[in-house]
Amino acid sequence: MTSSTSHPELASAYLFHLAKERRLSPLTCESYGRDIGVLLKLVEQAKKEAEAETGISLARLQAHHIRRFAAQLHASGFSGKSLARMLSAWRGFYTYLTRDHGYVCNPCAGIRAPKSPKTLPHTLSPDEAAKLLEFSTDDLMALRDKAMFELCYSSGLRLAELVDLKPEDLSLSDGMARVTGKGGKTRIVPIGSKAALVLHEWMKQRETLAKAGESALFLSRYGKNISRRSIGQRLKIVAARQGISANTHPHMLRHSFASHLLQSSGDLRAVQEMLGHASISTTQVYTHLDFQHLSKIYDAAHPRARKKVKS
């Protein structure tokens, strides 16, 4: 083990490994960096607070330290889901340290986060989605916004996937788009006819805005690749103008796509493929939303629904 290597240097080396060897996206690497940063802060805090544990370091952490850290974070308000993600990041970090830096054991192995109550993703109703997208494209930025949001809802894209798209990724004549998702995995998704029409108009106008050498499909008003934050802000502005009261964000369009497609088709495997989920269990959350939808239809339409029982 290279004892002279500081904790921040080890963390930086691991993030470089994730980016260059495992080819994870910048957004994923940022998330790992934040979670590992929390671990390093907890180690430093433990050094100061526990005089009896002098010499505590990443190399000397044991399972009881990790359990204590998890308990501290849980008490400070971290959910079980957040802790599970964080423990996974720490576990991966230690796997790297044992393989490449001579660490003896992984103190995170076998430690599980407390369970959190399951929450269903928030979606727009089909009527709300239609209302959201019924805005005029009387200027270039409005045309861009409509193209982005129609594509998100039409094809179920993640925000990072939308930002990374290039014009050559679209085949509007075939109604298809090539998308690079998590882990660098590529998939082909269909583009709806309404999305294809507005994308066709945007691509004609895009050339008047793009700076030299800019390859991104969606651009800011300055001709450069639009940021994820800007897309979220634009969606909130459009939603407010269209009278949508829900706290609308780009991922809600992806959730709405999946929920509405499953309601119409009932084909869970097809929805899984279009979303780019590695596991069908991730997609199954939308079956719960579909059941809620069916329950509402039953309550509204069935003659035996919601009958009062006379005492």
C-alpha positions in Angstrom: 0.0 0.0 0.0 1.3 3.5 -0.9 1.0 5.1 2.6 2.3 8.4 1.2 -0.7 8.8 -1.0 -3.2 11.2 0.6 -6.9 10.5 0.8 -7.8 13.3 -1.7 -5.2 11.9 -4.2 -6.7 8.4 -3.9 -10.2 9.8 -4.5 -8.9 11.7 -7.6 -7.2 8.6 -8.9 -10.4 6.6 -8.5 -12.5 9.2 -10.3 -10.0 9.2 -13.1 -10.3 5.4 -13.3 -14.1 5.8 -13.5 -13.9 8.3 -16.3 -11.1 6.9 -18.4 -11.2 3.1 -17.8 -14.9 2.5 -17.0 -16.0 5.4 -19.3 -18.7 6.6 -17.0 -20.5 9.8 -17.8 -19.3 13.1 -16.3 -22.5 13.4 -14.4 -22.1 9.9 -12.9 -18.5 10.7 -12.0 -19.6 13.9 -10.3 -22.1 11.9 -8.2 -19.4 9.4 -7.2 -17.1 12.3 -6.3 -19.7 13.9 -4.0 -20.4 10.6 -2.2 -16.7 9.8 -1.7 -16.2 13.4 -0.5 -18.7 12.7 2.2 -16.7 9.6 3.3 -13.4 11.6 3.5 -15.1 14.3 5.6 -16.5 11.6 8.0 -13.0 10.1 8.3 -11.5 13.5 9.1 -14.3 14.2 11.6 -13.7 10.8 13.3 -9.9 11.6 13.6 -10.8 14.7 15.6 -13.5 13.3 17.7 -12.2 9.9 18.7 -8.8 10.3 20.4 -8.8 6.7 21.3 -8.8 5.9 17.6 -5.6 7.7 16.7 -4.3 6.8 13.3 -7.8 6.3 11.8 -7.6 6.4 8.1 -9.3 4.9 5.0 -6.9 1.9 5.3 -7.9 1.3 8.9 -11.6 1.7 8.7 -13.6 -1.3 9.8 -17.3 -2.3 9.4 -18.3 -0.7 12.7 -16.9 2.7 11.5 -19.0 2.5 8.3 -22.1 1.6 10.3 -21.5 4.5 12.5 -21.1 6.8 9.5 -24.3 5.6 8.0 -26.2 6.1 11.2 -24.9 9.6 11.5 -26.0 10.4 8.0 -29.4 8.8 8.5 -29.9 10.8 11.7 -29.0 14.0 9.8 -31.8 13.4 7.3 -30.3 11.2 4.6 -33.0 8.8 3.2 -32.4 5.1 2.9 -32.2 5.5 -0.9 -29.5 8.1 -0.6 -27.5 6.0 1.9 -27.8 3.0 -0.4 -26.3 5.0 -3.3 -23.6 6.3 -1.0 -22.6 2.9 0.4 -22.5 1.6 -3.1 -20.1 4.4 -4.1 -17.9 3.7 -1.0 -17.9 0.0 -1.7 -16.7 0.6 -5.3 -14.0 2.9 -4.0 -12.7 0.3 -1.6 -12.8 -2.4 -4.4 -10.5 -0.1 -6.4 -8.3 0.5 -3.4 -7.9 -3.2 -2.6 -7.1 -4.0 -6.2 -4.7 -1.1 -7.1 -3.4 0.3 -3.8 -2.9 -2.7 -1.6 -5.7 -2.2 0.8 -6.5 -5.4 2.8 -10.3 -5.4 3.1 -13.5 -3.6 2.1 -15.2 -2.4 5.3 -18.4 -1.6 3.3 -19.0 -5.2 2.2 -22.3 -6.6 3.4 -23.5 -3.3 5.0 -27.0 -2.3 3.9 -28.8 1.0 4.2 -32.0 1.3 6.1 -35.1 0.8 3.9 -37.1 3.8 2.8 -40.8 3.8 2.0 -41.2 3.4 -1.8 -42.3 6.5 -3.7 -43.8 6.5 -7.1 -42.4 8.9 -9.8 -44.5 11.9 -10.5 -46.0 12.1 -13.9 -48.2 14.4 -16.0 -51.6 13.1 -17.1 -51.9 12.7 -20.9 -54.1 15.8 -21.0 -51.5 17.8 -19.0 -48.7 16.6 -21.3 -50.7 17.7 -24.4 -51.4 21.1 -22.8 -47.8 21.6 -21.9 -46.6 21.1 -25.5 -49.3 23.2 -27.1 -47.3 26.4 -27.3 -46.5 28.6 -30.3 -43.0 28.6 -31.8 -43.0 32.2 -32.9 -39.3 32.7 -32.1 -36.1 30.6 -32.4 -35.8 29.8 -28.7 -39.5 28.7 -28.5 -38.9 26.4 -31.5 -35.9 24.9 -29.8 -37.8 24.4 -26.5 -40.7 22.7 -28.3 -38.3 20.4 -30.2 -36.5 19.5 -26.9 -39.7 18.8 -24.9 -41.5 17.0 -27.7 -38.5 14.7 -28.1 -38.2 14.0 -24.3 -41.9 13.1 -24.1 -41.9 11.3 -27.4 -38.9 9.1 -26.8 -38.4 9.0 -23.0 -34.9 10.5 -23.0 -32.8 11.2 -19.9 -31.7 14.8 -19.5 -28.0 13.9 -20.1 -29.0 12.0 -23.2 -30.9 15.0 -24.6 -27.9 17.3 -24.0 -25.5 14.9 -25.7 -27.5 14.4 -28.9 -26.0 15.5 -32.2 -27.9 16.2 -35.5 -26.5 13.0 -37.0 -28.0 11.0 -34.2 -31.5 11.6 -35.7 -33.0 9.9 -38.7 -36.3 11.8 -39.1 -37.2 10.0 -42.3 -37.1 6.7 -40.4 -38.5 8.3 -37.2 -35.6 7.0 -35.1 -32.9 8.5 -32.9 -29.6 6.9 -31.7 -29.1 7.6 -28.0 -26.1 7.0 -25.8 -27.2 6.2 -22.2 -25.7 5.2 -18.9 -22.5 3.3 -19.1 -22.0 4.4 -22.7 -24.7 2.0 -23.9 -26.3 2.9 -27.2 -30.0 2.3 -28.0 -32.3 3.2 -30.9 -35.6 4.9 -29.9 -38.6 5.9 -32.0 -39.5 9.6 -32.5 -43.2 10.5 -32.6 -44.6 12.3 -35.7 -45.3 15.5 -33.8 -41.7 15.5 -32.4 -40.3 14.8 -35.9 -42.1 17.8 -37.4 -40.8 20.3 -35.0 -37.3 18.7 -35.0 -37.3 19.1 -38.8 -38.0 22.8 -38.4 -35.4 23.2 -35.6 -32.7 21.5 -37.6 -33.2 23.9 -40.5 -32.9 26.9 -38.1 -30.1 25.5 -36.0 -27.5 26.3 -38.6 -28.2 30.0 -38.3 -27.4 29.9 -34.6 -24.6 27.3 -34.2 -21.0 28.6 -33.5 -18.2 27.2 -35.7 -17.4 23.6 -34.7 -20.4 23.2 -32.4 -21.7 19.7 -32.8 -24.6 19.6 -30.3 -28.2 19.3 -31.5 -29.7 21.7 -29.0 -28.0 25.1 -28.5 -28.2 28.1 -26.2 -29.0 31.5 -27.6 -25.3 32.0 -27.8 -24.8 29.1 -30.3 -23.2 26.6 -27.8 -24.4 23.3 -26.4 -27.3 24.1 -24.0 -26.8 23.1 -20.4 -28.9 20.7 -18.3 -29.7 23.5 -15.9 -31.0 25.8 -18.7 -33.3 23.0 -20.0 -34.8 22.6 -16.6 -35.3 26.3 -16.2 -36.9 26.6 -19.7 -39.3 23.8 -18.9 -40.5 25.4 -15.7 -41.1 28.7 -17.6 -43.1 26.9 -20.3 -45.1 24.9 -17.7 -46.0 28.1 -15.8 -47.1 29.8 -19.0 -49.2 26.8 -20.0 -51.0 26.7 -16.7 -49.4 23.4 -15.4 -49.4 23.5 -11.6 -47.2 20.5 -11.1 -43.5 21.0 -10.2 -42.4 20.1 -13.8 -38.9 19.0 -14.5 -37.3 17.2 -17.5 -37.3 13.7 -15.8 -41.0 14.1 -15.3 -41.4 14.0 -19.1 -39.5 10.7 -19.2 -41.7 9.3 -16.4 -44.8 10.5 -18.3 -43.6 8.8 -21.5 -43.1 5.5 -19.7 -46.4 5.6 -17.8 -48.5 6.7 -20.8 -46.8 4.1 -23.1 -47.4 1.3 -20.6 -51.1 2.4 -20.2 -51.6 2.2 -23.9 -49.6 -0.9 -24.8 -49.2 -3.0 -21.6 -45.8 -4.1 -23.0 -43.4 -3.8 -20.1 -40.4 -5.3 -22.0 -40.8 -2.7 -24.8 -40.9 0.1 -22.3 -37.8 -1.3 -20.6 -35.9 -1.3 -24.0 -37.0 2.2 -24.9 -36.0 3.6 -21.5 -32.6 1.8 -21.6 -33.1 0.1 -18.2 -30.7 -2.7 -17.6 -33.1 -4.5 -15.3 -36.9 -5.1 -15.8 -37.3 -4.4 -12.0 -36.4 -0.7 -12.6 -39.2 -0.5 -15.2 -41.8 -2.3 -13.0 -42.4 0.9 -11.0 -44.5 2.1 -13.9 -46.8 -0.9 -13.4 -47.9 0.6 -10.1 -48.7 3.9 -11.8 -50.7 1.9 -14.4 -52.6 0.2 -11.6 -53.4 3.6 -10.1 -54.7 4.7 -13.5 -56.9 1.6 -13.8 -58.2 2.1 -10.3 -59.3 5.6 -11.1 -61.1 4.4 -14.3 -62.8 1.7 -12.2 -63.9 4.2 -9.5 -65.3 6.5 -12.1 -67.0 4.0 -14.4 -67.9 0.8 -12.7 -71.4 0.6 -11.3 -70.2 -1.2 -8.2 -67.4 1.2 -7.4 -67.4 3.4 -4.3 -70.9 2.3 -3.2 -71.8 3.5 0.3 -72.6 0.7 2.7 -75.7 1.3 4.8 -75.3 0.5 8.4 
